[in-house]
Amino acid sequence: MDRIKTEASGGCQCGAVRYHVTAVLDSSHICHCRMCQKAAGNFFIALIGVPRDAITWTRGEPAAFNSSDKAARGFCRDCGTPLFYDYPESRHINLTTGSFDEPARFAPKMQFGVEGRLPVFAGLPIKAEGTTEETMSGLVGAIRASNHQHPDHDTDVWPE
């Protein structure tokens, strides 16, 4: 992935958390996997990679939920805006494209997690890169085995 120098800012809906980036990766994408659907509360999530040394949190700090033992989801603890997807072994963090002040600058180029894609989105004019198994090579089993995400049904207590 190419590193692209840029200046861009963003943050959460209420403004309690803000960030500034000086570079992004050529990786703007949407992910349809079920974990991303739940994290975004939507049909898919839009993300773009940012090198760790290129992001500065300029106001507040995001909270994080470990959606598995391998990945964390960042959000504003005040308003709940999803802000990032992170697996610490990576040299970059994936920020939610919609949290940028000018998200149109980072239009998605790829689709991942297509096994979870709803049929209505099958015709999106964005290249489909493959299933989560294919694109996350080796991490899927560990994530699935340590999933802390609430199941897709009501439970009497949580965690179970």
Sequence and secondary structure as in RCSB ss.txt:
>XXXX:A:sequence
MDRIKTEASGGCQCGAVRYHVTAVLDSSHICHCRMCQKAAGNFFIALIGVPRDAITWTRGEPAAFNSSDKAARGF
CRDCGTPLFYDYPESRHINLTTGSFDEPARFAPKMQFGVEGRLPVFAGLPIKAEGTTEETMSGLVGAIRASNHQH
PDHDTDVWPE
>XXXX:A:secstr
  EEEEEEEEE SSSSSEEEEEEEES  EEE  HHHHHHHTSS EEEEEEEGGGEEEEES  EEEESSSS EEEE
 TTT  EEEEE TTSSEEEEEGGGBSSGGGG   EEE GGG  GGGTT SSEE   HHHHSTTHHHHHHHT  S 
 SS  SSS  
